[in-house]
Amino acid sequence: MTETTTQYGSPVLDKVASLVAPIISDLGIELYDLEFAGGTLRITVDTPAGQESGVSLDTIAVATRLIGRELDHADPVPGRYTLEITSPGLERPLRKAAHFAREQGKEIAVRLTSAIDGHRRVQGLLIRSDSSTATVALETGEFTFPIDQVERAKTVFVWGPAPKPGKAPKGKPAKSKSAQESNSHNSITQTEETKS
């Protein structure tokens, strides 16, 4: 018996990918991931690598309508399922080599299926990746691991420092207490004016 390798792990998901690819491309977005579990077909879309903004809610709404129609027409998924179109979010999952390649230069957290050189969980800056391995910079040096040994991985959103209490963000002068009281009075007044 000949085993066929599929891009997404099943012929059904490969068929879904081939159906949605032209729709997603026409919308100027990319297919980030595709999974089918627990009766939910989850299609994750993202803007092309290097863009500062993510996928807008309007784009996801249009994609949902168009993809839903196409899947209803072609019926590639047997049985009942729920269609979910989503973006990967700030802390995006890294499941394939292409995900690691796309996120180079970002902080990531990785849990491996078993320990390698004493490391099972690592968090650091993703400095390199190829089709089979990824390398993160740790405080102790570089750590390279096989991507097929990853149990779970994601980017880590790094928050900027929190402003100190009573301090305004850089470039904006701090308001005095009387100015704050004046502004809240103006807001109430404006609200009352719009009611009449």
N, C-alpha and C positions, 0 to 999 in steps of 0.2 A: 504494500500500500504506500502511495506517495503522499508525503506531508506537504501541504502548501503553506507557505509563509504569507501572512497577511500583515498589512501595515498596522492595523488597529486590533489585531488579535482574533478577529472573526470575519468571515465573509459578509455577514450582515452589516457590521460596522464599516467595512470597506465599501459596500454598496451605498450606505448612507453618506459616507465621505464623498463618493463620486457624484452623488446627487446634489449635495449642498455646496460643493466647492465652487461651481460657477456663480451661484447666488451670492455667496460670501465675497467672492472676488469682485463682483459687480458693485457691491456696497463699499468696497475699499477697505475691507477688513480681512483677517486671516483666520483659518481654522487652527486654534491653539491646541485643543484636545477634544476627544470624543470618547464617551464611555456609556455603557448600558448596564445598569445594575438595579436590582430591586424594582423592576418595572418602570424605571426612569431612563429615558434617553437624554443624556446631558451633552449638549454641544457647546463647547467653550470657544468663544471668538475673541480676538484681540486686534488692536491696531498693528500695522507693520512695525517691526523692531526699529527703535530709534526715535519714534514719535513721543513727544512729551505727554500728550493727553491720552487717556484711555478711550474705550468705546463708550459712546453716549447712550443714554437710555432710549432715545429716539431710534438710533440705529439698531439696538437690540430689539425694539418693538417691531420695526420693519422686517428685520431678519426672521423673527418668530413667525410673523404672518406668511412671509414668502416660503420659508422652509416648511412650515406646517402644511401649506397647500401642496407643495411638491411631494412631501412624504405621504400625504393622504392619497395623492394621485398614483404614485409608484408603489406604495405599500411594501417597502422592503423589510419591515420589522414584523415578524409573526406575532399574533396576539395583540392584547391591549397594552398600551404604554403611555406614559406621560412625557411630553416633550418639554425640555427645559433648555433655553438658550441663555447663556450667562457669559460674563467676562471673568478672567482669572482673578481679579481683585488685586489688592496691594500685596498680600502675601500669597503669591501664586505657586501652585504645586509644580514640582519638577518631576515629570514621569518618564521623559524620553531624552535621548541625547540632544535633540534639537532644542529642548527647553533649557538644558544646561548651557548650550552654546549661546543662546539668546540672552541669558542673564549674567554673562561674564562681567565682572567688575562690581557685582552686588553681593551683599551679605546673604548667606544661605545657612539653613539648618538642615542637617542630614541625619537620618537614623538608618543604619545598615542592618542587613539581615543577621549578620554575625560580626564579632569584633575583628578588626584588621589592625595589626600592630598596637593592640590595646585600646583601639578606638571603636566604639559602636555608635556613639552620638557625637557629632562634631558641629561646630558653628564657626564660620569664618568667611573671609572674602573669597569668592569664586574667582580664581585667577586664570584658569585654563580648563578647556574641555575639548574632547574629540569624540569620535563615534562610540568609544567604549569606556573612556575614563574621564574623571573630573579631578581637579586639584584645587584645594582651598588653602589659604594662608591662615595658619593658626599662630598663637603666641609662641609656640615651641618650634615653628618651622612649617614647611609645606607638607600637606598630607594628600596623597593621591589614592583614589578608590575606584573600583570598577562600577560603572553605572548600573550594571545588571545585579549588583549586590545591594542596591538601595531599596530599603523597605518603604521609606517615606522621606521626601525632601521638599523644601519650600524656600522661597525668598523670605527674608526677614525685613520688615519695614522698620527703618531706623528713625525714631522720632528725634527731632531737634531738641535742644535744651529748653526746659520749661522756663518761662519768664519768672523772675522773682516777684513775690507779692508787692504790689504798689509800684512796680516798675512798668513803664510802657515799652512796647517793642522798639527795637532800634529804628531811629529815623522819625519817631513820633514822640512829641513831648508828652510827659505825664500830665494828666488833667488834675487840677486842684479839686478839692472836695466841693467847693462852691460851684465850679464849672460843671461837675458831675450832677449836682443837684439841679442846676439850671437846665441841663440837657434833659434830665428825666421829666422836669416840669414841662418843657417844650414838647416832649413826646406825648404827654398826657393831653396837653392843649391841642396838638395837631389831631390826635385821635378824636377828641370831642368835636373838633371842627368838622371832621369828615362825617360825623354822625348826623349833623343837622342838615 
